[in-house]
Amino acid sequence: MKIIKTIQQKNIYFKEEIIKDGNASSGTEMSVVNVFDEFEYQSVLGFGGAFTESAAYNYSLLTDKQKKDFLEKYFSKEKGIGYNFGRTHINSCDFSLDIYTCVEDGDRELKTFNIERDKKYIIPFIKDALKYCDDELVLFASPWSPPAYMKDNENAVRGGSLKDEYKAVWALYYAKYIKAMAAEGITISAITVQNEPKAAQPWESCYYSADDEREFIENYLADTLDSEGLSDIKIIIWDHNKERVYDRAKKVFVSEKVKNRVWAVGHHWYSGDHFDGIRLVYERFGKVIVSTENCGLISEKPLSLAERYAKELCGDFGNGTGAYCDWNLLLSEQGGPFHNRSEKTVASAGLIFEDKSKGCHAPVLFDNEKKELVYTPIYYFIGHFSKFVERGAVRIATTKYTDNLQVCAFKNPDGKIVLVVYNTCDNLLPLIIRHNDVCTQLDIEPHSAITAIF
């Protein structure tokens, strides 16, 4: 059995060792984690993060040597953690340098549509990532807000809703964006209807009720994608917190047309665990479940935050999630840049905001003072999944003896079993991995992660 360890407190990262299978009695009852590969659940599409303008801006500040190191460590399976899934945004989001759209104000026919803004930072970033990704880099895109003139509050920020008269225009906007990115050599495979459709945020946001989302897909978005030759583009609904994920799916899927056209249901982590909610969606509707965004505050301790990620990863995949996308791939040591996250950071063209009280964490940070990349514990804890769980793997069943362990297991396409275990307590814990009555014993250090492959 191959064991890969990360022990942050000892500065040990992805250290490999071999342990002899069956080194414990088959009759062992204590300290057991069971693995049952006769139970197969959802398949895995991939793991990754978001190519926001903020992440891309930080990437542009790196030296060529740093860029190579960064890309290898994120996207290479051999030298890094093998990211193969990602997100970007249509128009600006709060982690852009300021508020922008792809059209001039008031353009009802989208004659001025262009993605010139994305060509400065985002597109070069994605293109560089494509060179290092061992698998196909599957990308989806999300809007945070339509242009202000299309909304009833006449503003890109603080919620508001899409005006009826612009629904057809806004549906075409998605198609134009997908085609413009394709012209740059970047394939957008899926779109979410709206990022966080329940929230009226101080940054770019737009409200959709369940009826709004269903009606927009049914009467505008699906038909527009089809008529524009984009029937292969997948649609993701909800893209918001898990506490209402089942309710949203249930209400949107009353339309058979929409139910048949929608590929996946997306979720975030900001309202608590609610892992049973995504399990209910998976069990009732059989849709792909995608974790579309997670992050913590830059003020949080990195190891504590990494352990929240461990719980989230195990809880998400243990309840039906098939793809995982973290938030920003790269932020500054202040957790930015960003805008409209406080009264002090209202968007202004050309002004880069840094405010640690409102910034967010990322698995990798760029320290602007030291000009160094910082690979945080979050990066390694996600990597214990993404580096070893292959696209096309299936999640399999486990049981565990204590809640101090976070556990999830998969069967890779080659038949190898991958078991990920995190110890989130202060004590060294015994661990006996039991599979087909073969028991293999090891210890797992406090606040550490292991991946076992057998």
C-alpha positions as CSV (number, residue, x, y, z in Angstrom):
1,M,0.0,0.0,0.0
2,K,1.3,3.4,-1.0
3,I,0.9,6.1,1.6
4,I,1.2,9.8,0.8
5,K,1.5,12.1,3.8
6,T,1.2,15.8,4.5
7,I,2.1,16.9,8.0
8,Q,2.0,20.7,8.0
9,Q,3.5,21.1,11.4
10,K,6.6,19.2,10.4
11,N,6.9,20.8,6.9
12,I,6.2,17.4,5.3
13,Y,4.3,17.6,2.0
14,F,3.2,14.6,-0.2
15,K,5.8,12.3,1.3
16,E,5.5,8.8,-0.1
17,E,6.1,5.6,1.7
18,I,5.2,1.9,1.3
19,I,3.4,-0.1,4.0
20,K,3.0,-3.9,3.8
21,D,-0.7,-4.8,3.3
22,G,-2.2,-7.0,6.0
23,N,0.1,-6.0,8.8
24,A,-2.8,-6.1,11.3
25,S,-5.0,-9.0,12.3
26,S,-8.1,-9.5,10.1
27,G,-10.2,-9.7,13.3
28,T,-9.3,-6.2,14.4
29,E,-12.3,-4.2,15.6
30,M,-10.9,-1.0,16.9
31,S,-9.7,2.1,15.0
32,V,-11.0,0.8,11.7
33,V,-11.8,2.7,8.5
34,N,-13.7,0.3,6.2
35,V,-13.6,0.5,2.4
36,F,-16.3,-1.2,0.4
37,D,-15.7,-1.0,-3.4
38,E,-18.7,-3.0,-4.2
39,F,-20.7,0.2,-3.7
40,E,-20.2,2.6,-6.5
41,Y,-21.7,6.1,-6.6
42,Q,-21.1,9.2,-8.7
43,S,-18.2,9.6,-11.1
44,V,-15.6,12.3,-10.8
45,L,-15.1,15.0,-13.4
46,G,-12.3,17.0,-11.8
47,F,-10.9,19.5,-9.4
48,G,-9.8,23.1,-9.8
49,G,-10.3,26.8,-9.1
50,A,-11.4,30.1,-10.6
51,F,-9.6,32.1,-13.2
52,T,-10.9,35.5,-11.9
53,E,-9.5,38.8,-13.1
54,S,-7.9,39.2,-9.6
55,A,-6.2,35.8,-9.8
56,A,-5.0,36.6,-13.4
57,Y,-3.7,40.1,-12.4
58,N,-1.7,38.5,-9.6
59,Y,-0.4,35.9,-12.0
60,S,0.7,38.7,-14.3
61,L,3.0,40.0,-11.6
62,L,5.0,36.8,-11.4
63,T,8.4,36.3,-13.0
64,D,8.6,33.7,-15.8
65,K,10.3,31.3,-13.4
66,Q,7.5,31.8,-10.8
67,K,4.8,31.4,-13.5
68,K,6.3,28.0,-14.5
69,D,6.5,26.9,-10.9
70,F,2.9,28.0,-10.2
71,L,1.5,26.4,-13.3
72,E,3.3,23.1,-12.7
73,K,2.2,22.9,-9.1
74,Y,-1.4,23.5,-9.9
75,F,-2.0,21.7,-13.2
76,S,0.7,19.0,-13.5
77,K,-0.1,15.6,-12.0
78,E,3.6,14.7,-11.7
79,K,4.9,18.0,-10.4
80,G,1.8,19.4,-8.8
81,I,-1.8,18.6,-7.8
82,G,-3.3,18.0,-11.2
83,Y,-6.1,20.6,-11.5
84,N,-8.3,19.9,-14.6
85,F,-11.4,21.9,-13.9
86,G,-12.0,25.6,-13.6
87,R,-14.3,28.6,-13.6
88,T,-14.3,32.1,-15.0
89,H,-16.7,35.0,-15.1
90,I,-18.9,36.7,-17.7
91,N,-18.5,40.4,-17.1
92,S,-16.8,41.4,-13.8
93,C,-17.2,39.9,-10.4
94,D,-16.1,41.2,-6.9
95,F,-12.7,39.7,-7.6
96,S,-12.1,41.9,-10.6
97,L,-10.1,45.1,-10.6
98,D,-13.3,47.1,-11.1
99,I,-16.8,46.8,-12.6
100,Y,-17.0,46.2,-16.3
101,T,-19.1,44.5,-19.0
102,C,-18.5,43.3,-22.6
103,V,-20.8,45.9,-24.2
104,E,-21.3,49.7,-24.2
105,D,-24.0,51.0,-22.0
106,G,-27.5,50.8,-23.6
107,D,-26.5,48.5,-26.4
108,R,-29.8,46.6,-27.1
109,E,-28.4,44.6,-30.1
110,L,-25.0,43.7,-28.6
111,K,-23.3,45.3,-31.6
112,T,-20.5,46.5,-29.4
113,F,-19.9,43.1,-27.7
114,N,-16.3,42.2,-27.2
115,I,-14.0,40.5,-24.7
116,E,-11.1,42.9,-25.0
117,R,-11.0,43.3,-21.2
118,D,-10.5,39.6,-20.7
119,K,-7.6,39.6,-23.2
120,K,-5.5,41.6,-20.8
121,Y,-5.2,39.2,-17.9
122,I,-7.7,36.3,-17.9
123,I,-7.2,34.9,-21.3
124,P,-3.4,34.8,-21.2
125,F,-3.7,33.1,-17.8
126,I,-6.0,30.4,-19.0
127,K,-3.9,29.8,-22.1
128,D,-0.8,29.3,-20.0
129,A,-2.7,26.9,-17.8
130,L,-3.8,24.9,-20.8
131,K,-0.1,24.2,-21.6
132,Y,0.5,22.5,-18.3
133,C,-2.8,20.6,-17.7
134,D,-2.3,16.9,-18.2
135,D,-6.0,16.4,-18.8
136,E,-8.5,18.4,-20.8
137,L,-9.1,21.6,-18.7
138,V,-12.9,21.7,-18.4
139,L,-14.1,25.3,-17.9
140,F,-17.5,26.7,-16.9
141,A,-18.4,30.4,-16.8
142,S,-20.7,32.4,-14.5
143,P,-22.2,35.9,-14.7
144,W,-22.4,37.9,-11.5
145,S,-24.6,40.6,-13.1
146,P,-26.0,41.6,-16.5
147,P,-25.0,45.2,-17.5
148,A,-26.7,47.8,-15.4
149,Y,-29.1,49.0,-18.2
150,M,-30.6,45.5,-18.4
151,K,-31.6,45.5,-14.7
152,D,-34.5,47.0,-12.8
153,N,-32.2,48.7,-10.3
154,E,-30.1,50.2,-13.1
155,N,-27.0,49.0,-11.3
156,A,-24.6,46.1,-11.6
157,V,-24.3,45.9,-7.8
158,R,-26.7,45.3,-4.9
159,G,-29.0,42.8,-6.5
160,G,-31.8,43.9,-8.7
161,S,-33.4,41.7,-11.4
162,L,-33.2,41.2,-15.1
163,K,-35.8,43.3,-17.0
164,D,-38.3,41.2,-19.1
165,E,-37.4,43.2,-22.2
166,Y,-33.8,42.1,-21.9
167,K,-34.2,38.4,-21.3
168,A,-33.7,37.5,-24.9
169,V,-30.7,39.8,-25.2
170,W,-29.1,38.5,-22.1
171,A,-29.5,34.9,-23.3
172,L,-27.7,35.9,-26.5
173,Y,-24.9,37.5,-24.4
174,Y,-23.9,34.1,-23.0
175,A,-23.7,32.7,-26.6
176,K,-21.6,35.6,-27.8
177,Y,-19.2,35.2,-24.8
178,I,-18.8,31.4,-25.4
179,K,-18.1,32.0,-29.1
180,A,-15.7,34.9,-28.4
181,M,-13.7,32.7,-26.0
182,A,-13.7,29.8,-28.5
183,A,-12.2,32.2,-31.1
184,E,-9.3,32.7,-28.6
185,G,-8.8,28.9,-28.4
186,I,-10.6,28.5,-25.0
187,T,-13.5,26.1,-24.7
188,I,-16.3,27.0,-22.3
189,S,-18.1,23.7,-21.7
190,A,-20.8,24.9,-19.3
191,I,-22.4,28.0,-17.9
192,T,-24.3,28.7,-14.7
193,V,-27.4,30.9,-15.0
194,Q,-26.3,33.2,-12.2
195,N,-23.8,33.3,-9.4
196,E,-25.6,33.4,-6.1
197,P,-29.1,34.2,-7.4
198,K,-30.5,34.7,-3.9
199,A,-28.0,37.4,-2.7
200,A,-28.2,41.1,-3.1
201,Q,-24.5,41.7,-2.6
202,P,-22.7,45.0,-2.4
203,W,-20.7,43.8,-5.4
204,E,-22.1,42.5,-8.8
205,S,-25.2,40.5,-8.2
206,C,-28.6,39.8,-9.6
207,Y,-31.7,38.1,-8.1
208,Y,-33.5,35.1,-9.6
209,S,-36.3,33.3,-7.9
210,A,-36.7,29.6,-8.7
211,D,-39.5,30.6,-11.1
212,D,-37.2,33.2,-12.7
213,E,-34.4,30.8,-13.2
214,R,-36.7,28.1,-14.7
215,E,-38.5,30.5,-16.9
216,F,-35.3,32.1,-18.2
217,I,-33.9,28.7,-19.1
218,E,-37.1,27.4,-20.6
219,N,-38.1,30.4,-22.7
220,Y,-34.8,32.0,-23.5
221,L,-31.4,30.5,-22.6
222,A,-31.9,26.9,-23.9
223,D,-33.5,27.9,-27.2
224,T,-30.8,30.6,-27.8
225,L,-28.0,28.2,-27.2
226,D,-29.6,25.8,-29.6
227,S,-30.2,28.4,-32.3
228,E,-26.6,29.6,-32.0
229,G,-25.2,26.2,-32.6
230,L,-24.3,25.7,-28.9
231,S,-26.5,22.7,-28.0
232,D,-23.5,21.1,-26.5
233,I,-23.1,23.8,-23.8
234,K,-24.1,22.4,-20.5
235,I,-26.3,24.4,-18.0
236,I,-25.8,24.6,-14.3
237,I,-28.5,25.9,-12.0
238,W,-28.5,27.4,-8.5
239,D,-24.7,28.1,-7.9
240,H,-25.4,29.2,-4.4
241,N,-25.4,27.8,-0.8
242,K,-26.5,24.3,0.1
243,E,-29.2,25.1,2.6
244,R,-31.7,25.6,-0.3
245,V,-30.1,23.5,-3.0
246,Y,-32.8,20.8,-2.9
247,D,-35.7,23.3,-2.8
248,R,-34.2,25.2,-5.8
249,A,-33.8,22.0,-7.8
250,K,-37.3,20.8,-7.0
251,K,-38.9,24.0,-8.1
252,V,-36.8,24.4,-11.3
253,F,-37.3,20.8,-12.4
254,V,-41.0,21.0,-12.5
255,S,-40.5,21.8,-16.1
256,E,-39.5,18.7,-18.0
257,K,-37.9,20.8,-20.7
258,V,-35.7,22.4,-18.2
259,K,-35.0,19.2,-16.2
260,N,-33.9,17.5,-19.4
261,R,-31.7,20.4,-20.5
262,V,-30.0,21.2,-17.2
263,W,-26.8,19.2,-16.7
264,A,-25.8,20.0,-13.1
265,V,-26.7,21.7,-9.8
266,G,-24.0,23.9,-8.3
267,H,-23.5,24.7,-4.7
268,H,-21.3,26.9,-2.3
269,W,-20.4,26.3,1.3
270,Y,-21.1,29.7,3.0
271,S,-24.3,28.8,4.9
272,G,-23.0,25.7,6.6
273,D,-22.6,22.0,5.9
274,H,-26.0,20.8,4.6
275,F,-24.4,17.9,2.9
276,D,-27.7,16.0,3.0
277,G,-29.2,18.7,0.7
278,I,-26.9,17.8,-2.1
279,R,-27.4,14.1,-1.5
280,L,-31.2,14.6,-1.8
281,V,-30.7,16.4,-5.2
282,Y,-28.4,13.6,-6.4
283,E,-30.7,10.8,-5.3
284,R,-34.0,12.3,-6.6
285,F,-32.9,14.0,-9.8
286,G,-29.7,12.1,-10.8
287,K,-28.0,15.3,-11.9
288,V,-24.3,16.0,-11.7
289,I,-23.5,18.0,-8.5
290,V,-20.8,20.6,-8.7
291,S,-19.1,22.4,-5.9
292,T,-18.8,25.8,-7.7
293,E,-17.2,28.0,-5.1
294,N,-15.6,27.9,-1.6
295,C,-13.2,30.2,0.2
296,G,-12.4,31.6,3.6
297,L,-11.3,35.0,4.8
298,I,-7.6,35.9,4.6
299,S,-7.7,36.6,8.3
300,E,-8.4,32.9,9.0
301,K,-5.5,30.6,10.1
302,P,-4.4,28.7,7.0
303,L,-4.3,25.3,8.7
304,S,-7.7,25.7,10.4
305,L,-9.2,26.8,7.0
306,A,-7.5,23.8,5.3
307,E,-9.3,21.5,7.7
308,R,-12.6,23.2,6.8
309,Y,-11.7,22.3,3.2
310,A,-11.0,18.7,4.3
311,K,-14.5,18.4,5.8
312,E,-16.1,20.1,2.8
313,L,-14.3,17.8,0.3
314,C,-15.2,14.7,2.2
315,G,-18.8,15.9,2.8
316,D,-19.4,17.0,-0.7
317,F,-18.0,13.9,-2.5
318,G,-19.5,11.7,0.2
319,N,-22.9,13.0,-0.8
320,G,-22.9,13.0,-4.5
321,T,-20.7,15.9,-5.7
322,G,-18.8,15.0,-8.9
323,A,-16.6,18.1,-9.5
324,Y,-15.0,20.6,-7.2
325,C,-14.0,24.2,-8.0
326,D,-12.4,26.4,-5.4
327,W,-12.6,30.2,-5.6
328,N,-9.6,32.3,-6.7
329,L,-6.5,30.4,-7.9
330,L,-4.1,33.1,-6.7
331,L,-4.6,36.2,-4.5
332,S,-2.2,38.7,-2.8
333,E,-1.1,38.4,0.8
334,Q,-3.9,40.8,1.6
335,G,-6.5,38.5,0.0
336,G,-7.1,40.6,-3.1
337,P,-7.5,42.7,-5.1
338,F,-11.2,43.0,-5.0
339,H,-13.9,45.7,-5.0
340,N,-17.2,46.6,-3.3
341,R,-16.7,44.3,-0.4
342,S,-16.8,47.3,2.0
343,E,-17.6,51.0,1.8
344,K,-13.8,51.6,1.5
345,T,-13.5,49.5,-1.6
346,V,-16.1,50.8,-4.0
347,A,-15.0,50.1,-7.5
348,S,-13.1,52.7,-9.3
349,A,-11.3,52.2,-12.7
350,G,-7.6,51.8,-12.3
351,L,-7.6,51.7,-8.5
352,I,-6.4,48.4,-6.9
353,F,-8.0,47.7,-3.5
354,E,-6.2,45.8,-0.7
355,D,-8.0,45.5,2.6
356,K,-7.1,42.5,4.7
357,S,-10.3,42.8,6.8
358,K,-12.3,42.0,3.7
359,G,-9.9,39.9,1.6
360,C,-10.3,36.2,0.9
361,H,-7.9,33.3,1.2
362,A,-6.6,31.3,-1.8
363,P,-4.6,28.0,-1.8
364,V,-1.7,30.0,-3.2
365,L,-0.9,33.6,-2.3
366,F,1.6,36.1,-3.8
367,D,3.4,38.1,-1.2
368,N,3.9,41.5,-3.0
369,E,6.4,42.7,-0.5
370,K,8.7,39.7,-0.6
371,K,7.8,38.9,-4.2
372,E,7.3,35.2,-3.3
373,L,4.6,32.6,-3.9
374,V,3.2,31.0,-0.7
375,Y,1.7,27.5,-1.0
376,T,-0.7,27.3,1.9
377,P,-2.0,24.2,3.7
378,I,-5.2,24.6,1.7
379,Y,-3.3,23.8,-1.5
380,Y,-1.9,20.6,0.0
381,F,-5.2,19.5,1.5
382,I,-7.1,19.9,-1.8
383,G,-4.1,18.2,-3.5
384,H,-4.7,15.0,-1.5
385,F,-7.8,14.6,-3.6
386,S,-6.9,16.3,-6.9
387,K,-3.5,14.8,-7.3
388,F,-4.5,11.2,-6.9
389,V,-8.2,10.9,-7.8
390,E,-8.4,10.6,-11.6
391,R,-11.1,11.9,-13.9
392,G,-13.6,9.0,-14.3
393,A,-13.0,7.6,-10.9
394,V,-16.1,6.6,-8.9
395,R,-16.7,7.3,-5.3
396,I,-17.0,4.1,-3.2
397,A,-18.3,3.4,0.3
398,T,-16.5,3.9,3.6
399,T,-17.2,3.8,7.3
400,K,-15.0,5.3,10.1
401,Y,-14.6,4.9,13.8
402,T,-14.4,8.6,14.9
403,D,-15.6,12.0,13.8
404,N,-12.0,13.3,14.3
405,L,-11.3,11.7,10.9
406,Q,-12.6,13.0,7.6
407,V,-12.7,10.1,5.1
408,C,-13.6,9.6,1.5
409,A,-12.6,6.8,-1.0
410,F,-12.7,6.3,-4.8
411,K,-11.9,3.7,-7.4
412,N,-9.8,5.1,-10.2
413,P,-10.3,4.0,-13.8
414,D,-7.3,1.6,-13.5
415,G,-9.0,-0.2,-10.6
416,K,-6.8,1.3,-7.9
417,I,-8.5,2.4,-4.7
418,V,-7.7,5.9,-3.4
419,L,-8.6,6.6,0.2
420,V,-8.2,10.1,1.6
421,V,-8.1,10.6,5.4
422,Y,-7.6,13.8,7.4
423,N,-6.9,13.9,11.1
424,T,-8.4,17.2,12.4
425,C,-7.7,16.8,16.1
426,D,-4.7,17.5,18.3
427,N,-3.8,13.8,18.9
428,L,-2.0,11.1,17.0
429,L,-4.7,8.6,16.0
430,P,-4.3,4.9,15.1
431,L,-5.8,4.0,11.7
432,I,-6.5,0.5,10.4
433,I,-7.6,0.4,6.8
434,R,-9.8,-2.6,6.2
435,H,-10.7,-3.8,2.7
436,N,-11.9,-7.3,1.8
437,D,-10.9,-8.4,5.3
438,V,-7.3,-7.3,4.8
439,C,-6.3,-4.9,7.6
440,T,-3.4,-2.5,7.3
441,Q,-2.3,-0.4,10.3
442,L,-0.6,3.0,10.4
443,D,-0.8,6.1,12.5
444,I,-2.0,9.5,11.4
445,E,-0.4,12.6,12.8
446,P,-2.4,15.4,14.4
447,H,-3.8,18.0,11.8
448,S,-2.5,16.0,8.9
449,A,-3.6,14.3,5.7
450,I,-2.9,11.0,4.0
451,T,-3.8,9.4,0.8
452,A,-3.6,5.7,0.6
453,I,-3.5,3.9,-2.7
454,F,-3.9,0.2,-3.0
